[in-house]
Every structure is written in C-alpha cells, then in structure tokens.
C-alpha cells in the first residue's frame, strides 16, 4: 500500500514512526561512492553539532557501488543520530538532496556534500545567523582550491546566470546552506522535474544572507561532477530561471535576416551601378552556412525548452527509495 503513495508522503509516514525528539538541525548529505571520506566528515559533523542540541545527519546514498551504503548503515547502528536513506539507483545530486529534504525533520536543515569541501566547522556560524533571524544562510565561495579551468568556468557561469536570470540568484553560492523549516516546506511543495535547488532557494524568497568561506580541496577520491554533469546542471539553471536563450535565438534570427537583406541590397546596387553582380561561390556558401547554422541553433534552443516541458508533463518522481534506516 505504501508503494502506491507519493514518495514525499511515504517519507513523512516513515518519519512519524520515529519516536525521537524533533532535531534542532538536520544535515542532509548526498553520498555517491564516498567511502574514503564518510567517516571523517561524519565525525566532524557530530563533534560540531553536539553542543547545539538534538540533531540528525541524513546520509542519502545515491546508488553507491563502493561500500558507502553498508558503511553508513554501520554508523547508523552505532549512532542513531546518523540516519540513512538509500535510493534504488543513482538519480543524481539534486534528486538526492530532494530526497533528504523530504526526510529531514529538523527545525533547520543543512545541505552539504560529503567530500569535505563544505566545511562542517561553518555550521555554528550558520546556526547563529539563523537564530538571529535569517531564514536561509547560504555559503558564498570566496576562494576555491580547484583547477584553473574549473575556477574560471564557475566564475563565468555564476555571473552569466546572475545577469540573465529573471530573479536574483547570488553568484558563487552553491547548494551548501542552512534553511529554516518554512523554507524547506516551501521547497518540498515544488515538483519541478529538472530541479536546480540553489535557484529554487532564491525563488521561494524569505530572509536570506550569505556567509563567505574558502572552499578547500576534496579530502579524498575523485570529483563526481564530470564536465558533462556540470554542463547539464548549468543548462538546467539557465533554462529554469531565464528566457534569455529564447530571446538570444530571436535576436540571432533578426541579425541573420538583416545581413541577408544587406547582401541582397549590395548585389542590386552593384548590378545597377557597376553593371555586374558580385560573383563568388565562397560567399554564397558562407551565407548558406550562416543562415543554416543560425536556424539549427534556434531549433536547438527551442528543443531544449520543449524537452523540459516534456519532462514536466511526465510527472515522474525525482527518486525512488530502496531502503530507509531511520
């Protein structure tokens, strides 16, 4: 019977069955093949949060194949403040975060990665800001200890998104944040197929403040966000919160048409004044390629938006839970 219910309802029924006290803070941490980092990051989170009252750490295993799930369950057996939600397969980082949001019980919820690049030592400062009135406290990356191409790509993307988005999305702010329960409930009420949480976090509003920090290098292992996944995430961010690509396609079409009319005018003027039409197979082919390429570009942009509309109409859940250890 539970399988027939929506995934967020099933999550809430599972949480109601847990008789523990409502945590002050829930930490949601997606895990995909992070066996080398898991113990260290969990120890740091527990030591940092213990002085702040009841808490829970939700490890959301996103289809790991390196033993991360079994290790997380072992930690849960020794410390029930560490809870595990295992997805049935790898659904992706954003879906794993949403799974954690649906299961988190805390009055405030923290989203952070398991690779050590989101320092748990910042949590007390985030909690202080939250208790001081901020509904959302998001981390702003001041410096990044990563390769030059990644630093440059992130810098360019965040500023491009800031310029073209239909709302203000803070640059250099990733998923690392603390959110009040009312913000979490607002996010959970949304059901976009291609979720871009750092954008949705800005969209729901409330009082938000940024906390600058230096983002360290990954503790161990390899980055799970490949270039392909980063490009897909960037496209989701731009197309979910901006119609600029559609406007750009329209502008490109107008410019191409104007260039075509200018060339026709030049040819007519040359015929009337000089008595001959400009000849040249190269120029003809160049014009055909420019026009054809522009048309394909416009069709591609439209296709990206249509694909997202198609995805929304299917209404598939963001994730499927394989097991829960709460």
C-alpha positions in Angstrom: 0.0 0.0 0.0 2.8 2.4 0.8 4.3 1.9 -2.7 1.1 3.5 -4.2 1.6 6.7 -2.2 3.6 9.7 -3.4 7.3 9.5 -2.3 7.0 12.5 -0.1 4.0 11.1 1.8 5.8 7.8 2.3 8.8 9.7 3.7 6.6 11.5 6.2 4.9 8.3 7.3 8.3 6.8 7.9 9.4 9.9 9.9 6.2 9.8 12.1 7.2 6.2 13.0 10.4 7.5 14.5 9.7 8.4 18.1 12.9 10.5 18.6 12.8 14.2 19.6 12.5 16.7 16.8 16.0 17.7 16.0 17.1 21.3 16.1 19.2 20.8 13.0 19.1 18.1 10.2 22.1 17.7 8.0 21.3 16.3 4.5 24.4 14.8 2.9 24.2 13.1 -0.5 26.7 10.3 -0.9 27.9 8.6 -4.1 31.0 6.5 -3.8 32.4 8.5 -0.9 33.7 5.6 1.2 37.1 7.3 1.7 35.5 10.5 3.1 32.5 9.2 5.0 33.9 8.5 8.5 35.9 11.7 8.6 33.1 14.0 7.5 30.6 12.3 9.9 32.9 12.6 12.8 33.4 16.3 12.1 29.7 17.0 11.8 28.9 15.2 15.0 31.6 16.9 17.0 30.5 20.3 15.7 26.7 19.9 16.3 26.8 18.1 19.7 26.9 21.5 21.6 23.8 22.7 19.7 21.2 20.3 21.0 19.4 17.4 19.2 20.4 16.9 15.6 20.3 14.2 12.9 22.6 13.5 9.9 20.7 12.1 6.9 23.1 10.2 4.6 21.3 9.9 1.3 23.1 7.1 -0.7 22.7 7.8 -4.4 23.4 4.3 -5.7 27.0 3.9 -4.4 28.9 0.9 -5.6 32.0 1.2 -3.3 30.5 0.1 0.0 29.5 3.5 1.2 25.9 2.3 1.9 26.9 -0.6 4.1 29.4 1.6 5.9 26.7 4.3 6.5 24.3 1.7 7.8 27.0 0.5 10.2 27.4 4.1 11.5 23.6 4.3 12.0 23.7 1.1 14.0 26.2 2.6 16.4 24.7 6.1 16.4 21.0 6.5 15.6 21.5 10.2 15.1 23.0 9.2 11.8 20.2 8.0 9.5 20.4 6.5 6.1 18.1 6.8 3.1 19.2 4.5 0.2 17.9 5.4 -3.3 17.2 2.5 -5.6 19.8 3.7 -8.1 21.9 6.7 -9.0 19.4 9.6 -9.6 21.9 12.5 -9.4 23.0 15.0 -6.8 19.9 17.3 -7.0 17.5 14.4 -6.6 19.4 13.1 -3.7 19.2 16.5 -2.0 15.5 16.5 -2.5 15.2 13.0 -1.0 17.0 14.3 2.1 14.7 17.3 2.3 11.6 15.1 2.2 13.0 13.0 5.1 14.6 15.8 7.3 12.7 16.5 10.5 14.8 19.4 11.9 13.7 22.9 12.6 16.5 23.9 10.3 18.0 21.8 7.5 21.6 22.0 6.2 22.6 20.8 2.7 26.2 19.8 2.3 28.4 17.5 0.4 30.3 14.5 1.7 33.7 15.3 0.2 34.8 17.8 2.8 34.6 20.8 0.5 31.7 22.2 2.6 33.3 22.6 6.0 31.2 21.4 8.9 33.0 24.0 11.1 30.9 26.7 9.4 27.7 25.2 10.9 27.8 27.1 14.2 28.1 30.4 12.4 25.1 29.4 10.2 23.1 28.4 13.2 23.9 31.7 14.8 22.7 33.6 11.7 19.6 31.5 11.6 18.8 32.2 15.3 19.4 35.8 14.6 16.6 36.0 12.0 17.9 34.7 8.7 15.6 32.1 7.2 18.3 31.0 4.7 22.1 31.2 5.3 24.0 30.2 2.1 27.7 29.7 1.7 29.5 32.0 -0.7 32.7 30.6 -2.1 35.4 33.2 -1.7 38.3 31.0 -2.9 38.3 27.6 -4.5 41.2 25.1 -4.3 40.5 23.5 -7.7 41.9 23.5 -11.2 42.2 26.8 -13.1 39.6 25.8 -15.7 37.1 24.9 -13.1 37.5 28.1 -11.2 37.2 30.1 -14.4 34.2 28.1 -15.6 32.3 28.5 -12.3 33.2 32.2 -12.2 31.9 32.9 -15.7 28.7 30.7 -15.2 27.6 32.3 -11.9 28.0 35.8 -13.3 26.2 34.9 -16.6 23.3 33.4 -14.6 23.2 36.4 -12.3 22.8 38.7 -15.4 20.2 36.7 -17.4 18.1 35.1 -14.6 14.6 36.5 -14.0 15.4 36.7 -10.3 18.5 37.5 -8.2 20.5 34.3 -7.7 23.6 35.1 -5.7 26.9 34.4 -7.5 29.4 31.9 -6.1 26.7 30.3 -3.9 26.3 26.6 -4.2 24.0 24.1 -2.5 25.8 24.4 0.8 23.3 26.2 3.1 21.1 26.2 6.2 17.3 26.7 5.7 14.5 27.2 8.2 11.7 24.7 8.3 9.3 27.0 6.5 11.7 27.4 3.6 12.2 23.6 3.4 8.4 23.1 3.4 8.1 25.7 0.5 10.8 23.8 -1.5 9.1 20.5 -0.8 5.8 21.8 -2.2 7.5 22.4 -5.6 7.8 19.5 -8.0 9.9 20.6 -11.0 11.4 17.7 -12.9 14.7 19.4 -13.5 15.3 20.8 -10.1 18.0 23.5 -9.6 17.9 23.9 -5.9 20.1 26.9 -5.5 17.8 28.8 -7.9 14.6 27.5 -6.2 16.1 28.5 -2.9 16.2 32.1 -4.2 12.8 31.8 -5.8 10.9 31.0 -2.6 12.2 34.1 -1.0 12.3 34.7 2.8 15.1 36.4 4.6 18.4 35.3 3.2 22.1 36.1 3.9 25.4 34.9 2.6 28.3 33.6 4.6 31.7 33.8 2.9 34.2 30.9 3.2 37.2 29.5 1.5 36.3 26.2 -0.3 39.0 23.6 0.4 40.1 20.9 -1.9 38.3 17.5 -1.8 39.5 15.3 1.1 39.9 12.1 -0.9 38.7 10.4 -4.0 37.6 11.9 -7.3 35.0 14.5 -8.1 31.7 13.1 -9.0 30.6 16.1 -11.1 32.0 15.3 -14.5 32.2 18.0 -17.2 29.1 16.6 -18.8 27.2 16.7 -15.5 28.4 20.3 -14.8 27.2 21.4 -18.3 23.8 19.7 -17.7 23.5 21.4 -14.3 24.4 24.8 -15.8 21.8 24.3 -18.6 19.1 23.5 -16.0 20.0 26.6 -14.1 19.8 28.9 -17.1 16.7 27.4 -18.7 14.8 27.1 -15.4 15.1 30.7 -14.5 15.7 32.6 -17.7 14.1 33.1 -21.1 17.3 34.7 -22.3 18.3 31.8 -24.7 14.9 32.2 -26.5 15.5 35.9 -26.8 19.0 35.3 -28.0 17.7 32.9 -30.7 15.3 35.6 -31.8 18.0 38.3 -31.9 20.3 35.9 -33.9 17.5 35.3 -36.4 16.9 39.1 -36.8 20.6 39.7 -37.3 21.0 36.9 -39.8 18.0 38.3 -41.8 19.4 41.8 -41.8 22.7 40.5 -43.1 20.9 38.7 -45.8 18.9 41.8 -46.8 22.1 43.9 -46.8 23.8 41.4 -49.1 20.8 41.5 -51.5 20.9 45.3 -51.4 24.6 45.2 -52.2 24.1 42.9 -55.1 21.3 45.0 -56.6 23.3 48.2 -56.2 26.3 46.5 -57.8 24.1 45.4 -60.7 22.6 48.9 -61.3 25.8 50.9 -60.8 28.6 48.7 -62.0 26.6 46.6 -64.4 27.6 43.3 -62.8 26.6 41.1 -59.9 29.3 40.2 -57.4 30.5 36.7 -58.2 31.9 34.2 -55.8 31.0 30.6 -54.8 32.7 31.1 -51.5 30.5 34.0 -50.4 27.4 32.1 -51.4 28.3 29.0 -49.5 29.3 31.2 -46.5 25.8 32.8 -46.5 24.1 29.4 -46.7 26.2 28.1 -43.8 25.5 31.2 -41.7 21.8 31.0 -42.3 21.6 27.3 -41.9 23.7 27.3 -38.7 21.5 30.1 -37.2 18.4 28.1 -38.0 19.8 25.0 -36.4 20.9 27.0 -33.3 17.4 28.4 -32.9 15.8 24.9 -33.3 18.3 23.6 -30.7 17.3 26.2 -28.2 13.6 25.6 -28.8 14.3 21.8 -28.5 15.9 22.3 -25.0 12.9 24.1 -23.7 10.5 21.6 -25.3 12.4 18.7 -23.8 12.0 20.3 -20.3 8.2 20.8 -20.9 8.0 17.2 -22.0 9.8 16.2 -18.8 7.4 18.2 -16.7 4.4 16.5 -18.3 5.5 13.0 -17.3 5.4 13.9 -13.6 7.9 11.2 -12.6 9.2 11.3 -9.0 12.7 12.7 -8.5 13.8 9.5 -6.9 12.8 6.0 -5.7 13.8 4.9 -2.2 15.3 1.4 -1.9 15.5 1.3 1.9 15.4 3.5 4.9 17.4 3.3 8.2 15.8 6.0 10.4 
